[in-house]
Amino acid sequence: MILNHLNLAVSDVPMARGFLIKYFGLDPKGLPGNDKIAILRDENGMVLTLTNFEGAAEVKYPGAFHIGFIQDGPAKVDELNARLRADGFKVDPPQRLHGSWTFYFTAPGGVLVEVLG
């Protein structure tokens, strides 16, 4: 079995789309998206859709819900953390948690993201 796609409800589809393309290399495959839906793919072919069909100003997920992006080791985690900080995002420094070098932050659109390596 292969996970084909995952849909995330976000408060701002274009902002979340641009963020995920810029920082995590997700590919829109030439699909421009709009204020209601965006379709992105990773290098393994998994599809991530971002939606806001109701025009919600805020999204609420259960406390432990998050998405994770694995990096190629702790140095890459540190690099991405520094890049996000330099670009004005509020991110705590990485730390050793559950066997990984990791940090969490809320991305544009309201989704909790873990970066680990």
Order of alpha helices (4+ residues) and beta strands (2+ residues): beta-alpha-beta-beta-beta-alpha-beta-beta-beta
